[in-house]
Amino acid sequence: MATPSSTPASSATDALHSIRAHWGWFVALGIAFIVLGAIALAHVLVATLASVLYVGALMVVAGVVQVIHAFRVQTWGRFFYWLLAGLLYVVAGGLVMYNPLLGASVFTLLIGVALGVEGIFRIFAGFGARPGSGWGWIVVSGAVTLLLGFIIMAHWPVNSLYVLGIFLGIDLVFNGVGTLMFGLALHGKDTGAPRTSHGAAA
C-alpha cells in the first residue's frame, strides 16, 4: 500500500516554519496599525469620516452584488426581493457617501442603542447565572456596556463627529499591539528552537 508523501503533522509543521520565517512582516504590520491608530485618535473627525465612507462603499458594493444576484434568481418573488434589497443598499450607501456627517450621526446612534441593549441582556444573563461562580463579573460588564451606550446616546448627535473615529483608532491600536506581539513571539520561538545536525529546527 502506498504511503502518503506527507502527513498532516508534517504539513502543519511546514506551515508553522513558513509563518515563523515571515515574523518581520507581522511586526511591521503591527507597528503600522499602531501608527495609524495613533493618527486616527489624533484626528478623530477625519477618522470618523473615513469610517463612514468605508462603510458606505461596502454598502454600495453589497447592493450591486445583490442586484446582480437578483437577475440570476428564477422565480419572480425572489427576484423582486433581492432586487429591492440591493437597490436599497445602493441608495443607502450612496447617501452615506454623499453626506458622511449624516451617516456618522446615524451610525453613532445605532452604536449607542446596540450597546445599551447588549448591556441590558448581559445584566439579565448575569443574574440568570446565579448562584454560579463569576455571575457578578457578567453583571458588571453588562452595566459598563449599558453605561457606555447611555453616554453615547446622551451626547448624541454632537458626539457623532468623534465616536466612530475613537472606536477606529482604539481598534487599530489594539489590533496593532496584538499583531506586533504575535510577530515578536514567532521570532522568539524561531530563535529559541533547538536545531538538528542539519540546521533545521527539531
C-alpha positions in Angstrom: 0.0 0.0 0.0 1.4 3.4 -1.0 2.2 5.8 1.8 1.3 9.5 1.6 4.2 11.8 0.8 3.4 14.0 3.8 1.4 13.6 6.9 -0.9 16.2 8.4 1.6 16.8 11.2 4.4 17.5 8.8 2.3 19.8 6.8 1.3 21.7 9.9 5.0 21.9 10.9 6.0 23.2 7.5 3.2 25.8 7.7 4.4 26.9 11.1 8.0 27.3 9.9 6.8 29.3 6.9 4.9 31.7 9.3 7.9 32.0 11.6 10.1 32.9 8.6 7.9 35.9 8.0 7.7 37.2 11.6 9.1 40.5 10.5 6.1 41.2 8.4 3.8 40.7 11.4 6.0 43.1 13.4 6.0 45.7 10.6 2.2 45.3 10.1 1.6 45.7 13.9 3.7 48.9 14.0 1.8 50.2 11.0 -1.5 49.6 12.7 -0.4 51.3 15.9 0.8 54.3 14.0 -2.4 54.5 12.0 -4.4 54.1 15.2 -2.5 56.9 16.8 -3.1 59.1 13.8 -6.8 58.3 13.9 -7.0 59.2 17.6 -5.2 62.4 16.9 -7.6 63.3 14.1 -10.9 61.7 15.2 -13.0 63.8 12.8 -11.0 62.6 9.7 -11.1 59.1 11.1 -14.8 59.3 11.6 -15.4 60.4 8.0 -13.1 57.7 6.7 -15.0 55.1 8.6 -18.3 56.3 7.3 -17.1 56.5 3.7 -15.7 52.9 4.1 -19.0 51.6 5.4 -20.9 53.4 2.6 -18.6 52.0 0.0 -19.2 48.5 1.4 -22.9 49.0 1.3 -22.8 50.1 -2.3 -20.7 47.0 -3.3 -23.1 44.7 -1.3 -26.1 46.3 -3.1 -24.6 45.8 -6.5 -23.8 42.2 -5.7 -27.4 41.6 -4.6 -28.8 43.3 -7.7 -26.6 41.1 -9.9 -27.8 38.1 -7.9 -31.4 39.1 -8.4 -31.1 38.5 -12.1 -29.8 35.0 -11.5 -32.9 34.1 -9.5 -35.6 32.3 -11.5 -38.8 33.0 -9.5 -40.4 36.4 -9.7 -40.9 36.7 -5.9 -37.3 36.1 -5.0 -36.1 38.2 -7.9 -38.2 41.2 -6.6 -36.9 40.7 -3.1 -33.2 40.6 -4.0 -33.6 43.4 -6.5 -35.3 45.7 -3.9 -32.9 44.8 -1.2 -29.9 45.5 -3.5 -31.3 48.8 -4.6 -31.9 49.9 -1.0 -28.4 49.0 -0.1 -27.0 51.0 -3.1 -29.2 54.0 -2.3 -28.4 53.9 1.4 -24.6 53.6 0.7 -24.8 56.4 -1.8 -26.5 58.7 0.7 -23.9 57.8 3.3 -21.1 58.6 1.0 -22.8 61.8 -0.2 -23.4 63.1 3.3 -20.9 61.3 5.6 -21.8 63.6 8.6 -25.4 62.4 8.4 -24.1 58.8 8.1 -21.9 59.3 11.1 -24.8 60.6 13.1 -27.0 57.6 12.2 -24.2 55.1 12.9 -23.3 56.7 16.2 -26.9 56.5 17.4 -27.2 52.8 16.3 -24.0 52.0 18.2 -25.4 53.7 21.4 -28.6 51.8 21.1 -26.9 48.5 20.4 -24.6 48.9 23.4 -27.5 49.8 25.6 -29.5 46.7 24.5 -26.5 44.4 24.8 -25.7 45.7 28.3 -29.3 45.0 29.4 -29.2 41.5 28.0 -25.8 40.9 29.6 -27.1 42.1 33.0 -30.1 39.7 32.8 -27.8 36.9 31.7 -25.5 37.5 34.7 -28.4 37.5 37.2 -29.7 34.4 35.5 -26.4 32.6 36.0 -26.7 32.8 39.8 -25.6 31.2 42.0 -22.8 30.1 39.7 -19.4 31.5 40.2 -18.5 34.6 38.2 -22.0 35.8 37.6 -21.2 39.2 39.2 -18.5 39.9 36.6 -21.1 39.4 33.8 -23.4 41.8 35.6 -20.6 44.4 36.0 -19.5 44.1 32.3 -23.2 44.5 31.3 -23.5 47.5 33.5 -20.4 49.1 31.9 -21.7 48.4 28.4 -25.1 49.8 29.3 -23.5 52.9 30.8 -21.4 53.4 27.7 -24.5 53.1 25.5 -26.3 55.7 27.6 -23.3 58.1 27.5 -23.2 57.8 23.7 -27.0 58.4 23.4 -27.0 61.2 25.9 -24.4 63.2 23.9 -25.8 62.4 20.5 -25.7 63.9 17.9 -22.8 66.1 19.0 -20.5 63.1 19.6 -21.2 61.8 16.1 -18.1 63.8 15.0 -15.7 61.7 17.0 -17.2 58.5 18.4 -16.6 56.4 15.2 -13.1 57.9 14.9 -12.2 57.0 18.5 -13.5 53.4 18.0 -11.5 53.1 14.8 -8.3 54.4 16.5 -8.7 52.1 19.5 -9.4 49.1 17.3 -6.3 49.8 15.1 -4.1 50.3 18.2 -5.2 47.0 19.9 -5.0 45.2 16.6 -1.5 46.5 16.1 -0.3 45.6 19.5 -1.7 42.1 19.1 -0.1 41.6 15.7 3.2 43.1 16.9 3.4 40.8 19.9 2.4 37.8 17.7 5.3 38.6 15.4 7.8 39.0 18.3 6.6 35.7 19.8 7.2 34.0 16.5 10.7 35.4 16.3 11.4 34.3 19.9 10.2 30.7 19.2 12.2 30.7 16.0 15.5 31.8 17.6 14.9 29.6 20.6 14.0 26.4 18.8 16.5 23.6 19.0 18.4 22.8 15.9 19.3 19.4 14.4 22.7 18.5 12.9 21.3 19.6 9.5 20.5 23.1 10.8 16.7 22.6 10.8 14.5 23.1 13.8 13.9 19.9 15.8 
